[in-house]
């Protein structure tokens, strides 16, 4: 494995690991795993994955990073197995080499920095099987950040974890991918109809410039700028208080207290027209029973943010109380 590839594991490793140990663990993972082929290879819908043994340095690095990152969000997790993508067939090698070529292309375009990171992707096992076999497909619905593949940074796996779906044994599975970010731009909620970067200056999107929780790879780049490398199979349970903080943010008053027309009117004073249009479309879908009430509320909260919504709801209630007092 070349030096540029090895440096990527800086996302996974604490400072206590020196470069020599890191080189060794990455090389071991890339060259193969000891043991017989039948013992180490598993097949998920005919996708060859090679199990990484307990005790392998790269296995310990990924497990430690995964478990510690989820614990910060109040989840207790246990990694049951770690697999790497089998790149022995010709098409897998072509994809691997193609990713390297695109990485070097972005590097040349962006003054020597392709900004390659590791990131998580969670989904059902059927979807992961399809990705491992055929690559990423076009999403069935447009997300609030536009048309693209959403991944979670290595330090913030919780959103991808929540997107994963347990199999029949209660085990969840997530991909750990290498991602070419290049120059990033902040994408705001409400960008539902975006398909591309805003200009040639940018290559991908993030939700926050200082501490991103989401990487957005546009559909046109999803199979050139994302390289699935590992599958993590795990179980996760909530840690009571910590879980409530992440899965149930500050509880909002019942949205029935604010008529939708009033809510839209107030939100339009703070949000761009594209966000208002997306909220209106979601409300229309809700009335047509294309989504549940909870799904609509969660989308509105994601677009507008709890702080703004709480402020509007409180203001509406205070006005109502004022009018009631005047009538008395």
Secondary structure, DSSP 8 states (H G I E B T S, - for coil): --HHHHHGGGGT--TTS-HHHHHHHHHHHHH--SS-HHHHEEEETTEEEEE--TT-HHHHHHHHHHHHHHHTTTEEEEEEEEEEE---SHHHHHHHHHHHHHHHHHHHHTTT---EEEEEEE--HHHHHHHHHH-----SS-BTTBSEEEEEETT--HHHHHH----TTS-EEEEEEEEE--SEEE--TT-TT--S-SSTT-SEEES-SSS-S-EEEEGGGTTTSEEEEEEEEEEEEE-THHHHHHHS-S----GGGS-HHHHHHHHTTTS-HHHHHHHHHHHHHHHTTSS-HHHHHHHHHHHH-HHHHHHHHHHHHHHHHHHHHHH-
